[in-house]
Amino acid sequence: MKTLKCIFIVVLLLQTGTMVAQDNPGTNAKGSFGINVNPAYFVLGGYSARGIYHLPKKWSFGLNIEGGFELPDDFRDSFFDDNQAIDVDWDYAVGLEARYRFSDATFDKGFYAFGTLGYEGWTVNEIGTSTGLSFDNWFSSIGLGYNWYPFKKKNFNLGLSYNVIFILNNTDDQIVGNTTFNIERVIPPSLVPSNIHIGWRF
């Protein structure tokens, strides 16, 4: 059922983008579609997939699906209250993203600002026991990114972004086994870039 909902959202975004492009004719009234992945998530044993539709003027809209790995200690301490008695699995995240491009290109070349609204799931395990607890929450984020197209043909691209994440619910104290924990309300950007993207624009 979740897969069908995701497919429906992607189709709706693409249709909306096409309609807006038709209503705003210009020197290039045709939008374009791109995909990208975060390779760091695959290294950690998870997955990452992002589909983005670029409208002809300034805006892009996308769907992000990622997660499926255990958070390394540094990232766990960023998301959770520095509790050394737990391990945390990031089960999944699904987010809708909007980007505003600062360049005049009809795709996300150069700098852009973005915002995301999404839903994610976690599994928290008490270290040294078999006790675990699963929960989920809504989140939003805002940030800045940069996309670089290294070749003459504007298909393959590399990107880097930083964002602040706001957890919108389920931030109260929770208990797993004998351990109390909570997810932080605000997760600041990491000094080590976690949002690295490798992409292709069709």
N, C-alpha and C positions, 0 to 999 in steps of 0.2 A: 504494500500500500504506500509506504514512504517513497519507493522508487517511482511509482506512478505519479505521485504528487510532484516530485522533483522534475520529471519529464514534462508535466503540465506547466510548471513554472517556467522552464526553459523555453517551451514553445510560446507561451504568453509573452515573455520578454522579447523574443525574436520578432513576434508579430507586432508588438508595440513599437519596437525600434524601426521596423519597416514602414509602419504608418507615419511615425514622426518624420522619417527621412523623406517620405513622399510629400508631406505637408511643408517641408522646408527645403525646397530646391535651391541649389547653389552651383558653384563651380564643380563640386563633386557631390551629387545628391544620392550617392550609393554608399550604404554602410558596409562594414566588414565584420567578420567573426574571427575570434582568436581563442586559443586554448593555452593554458600554461600549467606547470606543476612546480611544487616546491621540492627539490631533490633531497633536502635535509630530512624530510619526513619519511622518504623511502629508505634512507640510510638508517633511520631509527626503527624501521620495521613497519611503518605505517603506509599511508596512501595520501595522495593529493591530486585534485583535479579541479580546474577552474575554466569555465566557459564564459567568454566576454563578447558582447556585441557592441561595436563602436558605431555610434551615430555619426553622421557627417560633420556635425558641429559640436565640438567640446565635450559631449557626454558619452560615457560608456556604461553599460549595465551588465552584471554578471551573476553567476551562481557558483559558489565555492562548496566543495565537499572534501573533507579531509579529516585526519585523525588516525586512530587505530594503533597507538604505540604508548609505551610507558614514558612518562615525562622524565627527562634527566633531572638530577638533583637541583641544578641551578634554576631550571624552568619551574620545577615543582615549588621551590621556595618563592618564586615570583607570583605564582597563582595561589598558593596556599600559605597558611600562617606560620611558615618556617618550622613545621612540626617534623622532627626527624624520626618519628615513630610510624610514619605511613609511607607507602608507595602509591603512586597515582597513575592509572591508565586513562589516557584521553581516548575515549571510545569512538567518538564521532563529532563532527561539527558540520552544520549546513548553514550557509549564509548567503544573503542577497546583498550585492555590492553595487554602489553607484560611484563613478569616477568623473571628476571634472578635469579636463586637460588644459594646461596653461599654454600649450603651443597651438598654432593654427592648423596643425596636421589633422587629417580626418581619422586618425587612429592614435593610440596612446604612446606616441613618441615624446620623449622628454619627461618633464615633471608633471605630476598630477596630484590632486587631493582626492581622498576617497572616504566613504563611510560604509559601514556594514551593519546589518541587523541579522542575527542568527540564533540558532538553537544548538546546544551541545550536550553531550553526555559523558559522565565520568564514572570510574570505579576506583574507590579508595580502599586499600588493603592495609590492615595493621601488620607491621613487620613482626615476624616471629610467630605469627598465628595464622590460622586459615580463615580468619574473619574478614569479610569484605562488605562494602556498602556501595550501591549504585545510586546516583542521582543525576538530574539534568537541570539546565538553566537556560534562560534567554540572555543574550549579550548584544552589545553594540560596540562599535569602534570607529575612531576617526584617525586619519593618518596622512602621510605624504609618501609618494613613491616616485621612482624614476625608471623609465624603460629605454633601453639602448638597442638600436638595430645596427649591428656591426657590419652588415654587408649591403651592397648596392641595392639588391632586391629586398624589399621591406617585408620579409616573412619571419625569419628567425630573429628572436629577440631575447635579451637578458634584462632582468629587473631586480630592483631592491626596494623594500618599503619598510617604514617604521610606523607603528600605530599604538595608540592608547586604547585599552580594552576596558569596557564598563560592564560588570556583571549585574544583571537587572533583577535577579531574584535568587532565593535559596542561599543567601549569604550568612544566615545565622549559624551559630555553633551546631555541629552535628557530632554524633558519637559512633565510632566503629570499634567494637570490642571494649577496651578500657581507655581508648584514646579519643580526646576531643579535638576537633579540627574545624576550620571554616575556610571557604574560598574567599579571596580578597575581593572587595568591591571594585577596585581600580587596579589594573595591571599596567605599569608604565612600559615604555619601549625598552627592549633589552640592548645593552651596549654591543653585544654580539648579535649581528643581524640574523633574525630567525626567518624573515620573509624574503627568501631568495627565490626568484622565479626564472624558469626556462620556458619559453613559449614559441608559438607559431601562429602567424596571422594568415588566414586564407584569402 
